[in-house]
Amino acid sequence: MLIEEELITGFVQAQPSNVRHFFDKPTPEMTPGHLRRAQNFLHDSASEPVTVADVAKAVGVSVRSLQLSFKKHFGCGPLQYLRQLRLDLVRYELQSAKPDQKIAEIAFGLGFMHLGRFSIAYRQRFGETPSETRRDCGGRKPSQTV
């Protein structure tokens, strides 16, 4: 059964998709336990205000150790990782949002408190504005977007 799951996951990850953030968790062999716990903590609290100290306390390591581990394994700090996760989640939500749902409502709901900075970060990550993503989606469900 594990082989089948690995094959399916591999096939899904190989395809361009707007749900890649669901598969970004590294396998246990690749990552130290405290880093996996930190990553899970960030995924579970993506819409809440979180500090590096909160994450370090939750997983039982020092702030510095956490920062170094994230830099080594992900190439960024914990808060940058969280911001990328939030941006991925916003994109997914925008592509599946109801027509009357506001972009600001989605962004605020996922922890972005400054819409100007959110819009800049979104454009840097995806090469388009949040409104362009929403418009281009044309009401399709996220599973239909590849």
Stockholm file with secondary structure:
# STOCKHOLM 1.0

chainA/1-146         MLIEEELITGFVQAQPSNVRHFFDKPTPEMTPGHLRRAQNFLHDSASEPVTVADVAKAVGVSVRSLQLSFKKHFGCGPLQYLRQLRLDLVRYELQSAKPDQKIAEIAFGLGFMHLGRFSIAYRQRFGETPSETRRDCGGRKPSQTV
#=GR chainA/1-146 SS CHHHHHHHHHHHHHSCCSCGGGGCSCCTTTSCHHHHHHHHHHHHTTTSCCCHHHHHHHHTSCHHHHHHHHHHHHSSCHHHHHHHHHHHHHHHHHHHCCTTCCHHHHHHHTTCCCHHHHHHHHHHHHSSCHHHHHHHHTTCCGGGCC
#=GC SS_cons         CHHHHHHHHHHHHHSCCSCGGGGCSCCTTTSCHHHHHHHHHHHHTTTSCCCHHHHHHHHTSCHHHHHHHHHHHHSSCHHHHHHHHHHHHHHHHHHHCCTTCCHHHHHHHTTCCCHHHHHHHHHHHHSSCHHHHHHHHTTCCGGGCC
//
